[in-house]
Amino acid sequence: MKIECSPEVARALAERAPVVALESTLITHGLPHPINVEVARALEAVIREQGATPATIAVLQGRICVGLTDNELTQLAEADQVRKCSRRDLPIVVARGEFGATTVCGTMLIAHAAGIRVFSTGGIGGVHRGHPLDVSADLLELGRTPVTVVCAGAKSILDLPLTLEVLETQGVPVVGYQTDEFPAFYSPSSDLPIDVNCESPREVAALMRVRDRLGLSAGLLVTVPIPAEHALPHDEIEEAIQKALEEADAKDIRGKEVTPFLLARVSELTGEASQSANIALLKNNARVAAEIALAHG
């Protein structure tokens, strides 16, 4: 895979310094302009503050880029018709010279090819509620690409129990970071179990090393509860999600358009409280991911 690393990322990788990958669908499909660019910059700043190098990943006019300049971040945020890039979409956007924003799946694939071991995101994709055959490619990529993904669990608009079942089938260890329960994105807990609780970045790094020594190809999913002061009441979020799901079904919204629609609609229905919570957990995840990358060395 032909990849263009920024000078900052290339230098860090050559020196075996800690690097944390960041996805780009957050910029193009997750948040409105100009908040999207502000948050992208803030996440990179959080990672640098911890002593690691951020590597935002995207496809710019057919070029697979690992590490974006500030101008490139702005260019991506303002581009028209940016395709969400999972594994399936990469050959299309590269061949056509298009702009592509990488999903969790696409970011994992490229990060692994570049030699980046840790990736921070908000929430992974999963199994959609009411549509058990609609399974995100994120879960399959986690089963075959040895990258550590730091997140706040799966997005709460999804079927969390079924998502955990698929992760188990794919052989993906689900780590609770300083928690014994699977986080529910906007809420610290879903009352669902995780496989192991790690209290420190060093413990997570130890799991990564053993996974590699065993020659296992699956990723490691590190789930971090949203900070309590930014969490939203479960009942409030659930009511908004149910309404958004009903509207999506009524409008026959399917496939990769479902998640952006639901997230935007939930944000509207909660008076943008969910957007504020989303930004808070993104920053917290970036901090934890950087600490894990430093501990892994």
Stockholm file with secondary structure:
# STOCKHOLM 1.0

chainA/1-297         MKIECSPEVARALAERAPVVALESTLITHGLPHPINVEVARALEAVIREQGATPATIAVLQGRICVGLTDNELTQLAEADQVRKCSRRDLPIVVARGEFGATTVCGTMLIAHAAGIRVFSTGGIGGVHRGHPLDVSADLLELGRTPVTVVCAGAKSILDLPLTLEVLETQGVPVVGYQTDEFPAFYSPSSDLPIDVNCESPREVAALMRVRDRLGLSAGLLVTVPIPAEHALPHDEIEEAIQKALEEADAKDIRGKEVTPFLLARVSELTGEASQSANIALLKNNARVAAEIALAHG
#=GR chainA/1-297 SS CCCEECHHHHHHHHTTCCEEEECSHIIIIISCTTHHHHHHHHHHHHHHHTTCEEEEEEEETTEEEESCCHHHHHHHHHCSSCEEECTTTHHHHHHHTCCEEECHHHHHHHHHHHTCCEEECSCBCCEETTEEEEECHHHHHHTTCCCEEEESSBCTTEEHHHHHHHHHHTTCCEEEETCSBCCBTTBSCCSCBCSEEECSHHHHHHHHHHHHHTTCCCCEEEECCCCGGGCCCHHHHHHHHHHHHHHHHHTTCCGGGHHHHHHHHHHHHTTTHHHHHHHHHHHHHHHHHHHHHHHHC
#=GC SS_cons         CCCEECHHHHHHHHTTCCEEEECSHIIIIISCTTHHHHHHHHHHHHHHHTTCEEEEEEEETTEEEESCCHHHHHHHHHCSSCEEECTTTHHHHHHHTCCEEECHHHHHHHHHHHTCCEEECSCBCCEETTEEEEECHHHHHHTTCCCEEEESSBCTTEEHHHHHHHHHHTTCCEEEETCSBCCBTTBSCCSCBCSEEECSHHHHHHHHHHHHHTTCCCCEEEECCCCGGGCCCHHHHHHHHHHHHHHHHHTTCCGGGHHHHHHHHHHHHTTTHHHHHHHHHHHHHHHHHHHHHHHHC
//
